[in-house]
Amino acid sequence: MGPPPRRPPSANSVRERWSALPPAERQTFQRNAERWMRMSPAQRDLLRARENLRREQIRREAEAALRESGLSLDPQRRDLFESRYLQERRQMERALRHQVETERQQQLPTLIQQLKKEFQLEQPLNASPLPRATGSPKGE
């Protein structure tokens, strides 16, 4: 049996949560809201479906974590366990994304140098570099 239906948060709660967000997260939220408003109804439905699938997968993983823990909890503590699992998992995933991005930024210069050498070797010795594309041809 799933959780009971959610009630919409009170206006004060929404304002408090908004005020508690760091400026960068507020900006991200606003950009996402603007993107959402530009989406077609079909795109919104697709995004909702993907989000529902993602949430269901995480919920199943939280249940599996509870089973693996061997704990036998009453419904209230079970909900608390699931909530903490989700909270800690979000933090873990955020840290992993940051770690991957940091490693990517560290490895990009090496990749660029490798590709530069590789493509320099492929150029014919007496050929001139490729002409750059211009915005519009003039009288050609």
N, C-alpha and C positions, 0 to 999 in steps of 0.2 A: 504494500500500500504506500502511495506516494505522500509527499507533504501536503498539508492543507493549502487551499488556494491563498495566494498572497493578497493582502489589502494594499491599496495604493498608499504610499507614505504620506504623512501630513506635510503641508506646505512648510512648516517650521523645520521639519526633519530634512526636507530637500534643501532648504536654504543653509542649514547648518552643515550638511554634507558638502555643499558647494563651497561654502566659506572655508571648510577644512582642507579642500584640495589645494595642493601647491600650484602656483601660477602655470607651470609647464603642463600639468595635468589638466588644468582648466582649458588651456589652449588646445590641447589634444582633443578634449571632449567637444569643444566648439567646432573644430575642423571636422571631426567625425559626424557631428550633428548636421553640419552643412552638407557634407557628402551624402548623408542619409536623405536629406531633403531633395537632392538632385537626382536620386535614384528613381527608376520606374517602379511601379508596384510589383512587377515580376522580379526585379532585382532585389527588392526588399524581402519578398517572400523567400527567395533563394537564400538570402543571408540569414533570415530567421530560421529556415530549415537547417542550415549548416550549424548555426549556433545551438539549436535544440539537440542536434546529433552530438555536438561536442560536449554539451552539458550532460547528456545521458551517458556518454562514455566516461566522463569524469565521475559521475555518480556511481556507476558500476565499479570503477576503480576504488572509490572510497569504501564501498561495501566490501570489496575484496580485501582492502587493507584492514577493515574491522574484523573480518573473518580470520585473516592471517594473524591478527593480534591475539586471538583467542579470548577476547573480552566478551562478556555477556552483559549488555547494558540495557537499561530501561529506555523507552522511546525518547525521553528528554535528553538523556546523556548520549544516546545514539546520535541525535540531531547535533548535539554539541561536538561530538567526535567528528562527524561529517563536516561541520562548519570549520573546525580547526584544520582538518585535513585539506580542505579547499584553500583556506587561507595560507597555510604553509606551502602548499603546492604552487600557488600563484607566486609566492616569494621565490621559491626554488626555480620556477620557470623564468621569472624575470632575471634572476642572477645568471642562469644558463644563457639566456639570450644576450645579456651584456658580455658574458665571457666569450661567446662565439663571435660577437661583433668586434670585440677587442682583438681576438686572435686574427680575424679576417683583416683588420686594419694593419696588423703587424706583418701579415704575409703578403699583402697586396704589392708593396714595393718590389719584393723579390720576384713575384709573378710578372710584374710589368717589365722589369729588367730582363727576365728570361725571354719574354715575348719580343722585346725590342731586339735582343741579339738574334733570335730565331728569324725574325722578319727582315733584319738587315742582311743576313746571309742569303736570303732568297732574292734580293734585288740584284738585277744584272749590274755589272760593274760600270758600264758606260751609259746606262739609262738614266734619264732625268727623273726626279721624283714625280709622282702623279700630280696632275694639276688639281688645285683645290676647286671644289664646286662653289659657284657663286649663286647669289639669290635669284638673278634673272639674266638670261643671255642678252647681250647688247649688240644688235646688228650682225649677228653671225649668220 
